[in-house]
Each structure stands twice: as C-alpha cells, then as structure tokens.
C-alpha cells in the first residue's frame, strides 16, 4: 500500500498515519481512532480504515516474528 494514499478525507488520515499508529502501539481500531481521528466524522471510510489497520497490524506482527 502506498503510505500517502488518503483513507479518511474528513480528517486527512493516510495509510501511513495508520501504519505509524500501529508502530506506536495501537492494538485495536479504537486506538487508531483515538490517535488519528479516522472514522469519527462521516464514517464512510470506516471499512477501508479497518482493513488498512488489520493489514498494518498483521505486517507488524509478522516483522516481529521474523526478527
């Protein structure tokens, strides 16, 4: 995924922002919302934002296991 891709237009949250929250300790979608504000306005991005979060979390866990 391209990190500059916009996920939430209302809050200007990108894929990279969500990836950074996972690296910063976010372990559930509510953590991501608290850290970025994603899916807190119109919520049209929620499904996509959750998918980006899950992919970022999975990648983070995979990197931890292979390190």
N, C-alpha and C positions, 0 to 999 in steps of 0.2 A: 504494500500500500504506500502511496505517496504521502509523506507526512504533512505536506502543505494542503492536502485536499480538505475542503471545508465539510464538516459534519453538521454543525449547528449554525445556521445563518443568523439566528436571533442573538446568540451570544458570541459569535465569531470563534467557535471552537473547531480546531482542526484535528486530523488524525494524530498529528504529532503531539498536540496537547494531551490527548487521551493516553498516548503511549508514555508521556512524561509522568502522568499521574500514577500509572502502574509502576513505573520505575521509582516513583516517590512513595510507594507504599499502599496505593489503592488496591483493595482486595475484593470489593464488590461495587456494583454500579452506583449505589448511593454515595460511596466515597468519591467516585468520579464526578457525580453531580455536585457534591459539596465543594470540590476543588476547582471545578471549571464552570459550573452553572449550566452545563449541557442538559437539554431536555427539561428545562424548567420554565420555559415561556409557552410557546405554542405546542410543543411536544411532538411535532411531525417528524422530528429526527430521531426519536427515541429508539426505534427498532434498529436503525443503522448504527446509532451510537452504542447500543448494547452489543451489537455484533463486532464493532471495532474494539470495544473493551475486552470482550471474550477472546478475540484473536490476539490482542496485545498481552493479555494475562497468560494465555497458553504459550506464546512465544517466550515470555519472561520465565515461565516455569521450565520450559524446555532448555533454555540457556543455562539456568541454574543447575539442572541435572547433568548437563554435558560439561560443565566447568569443573 
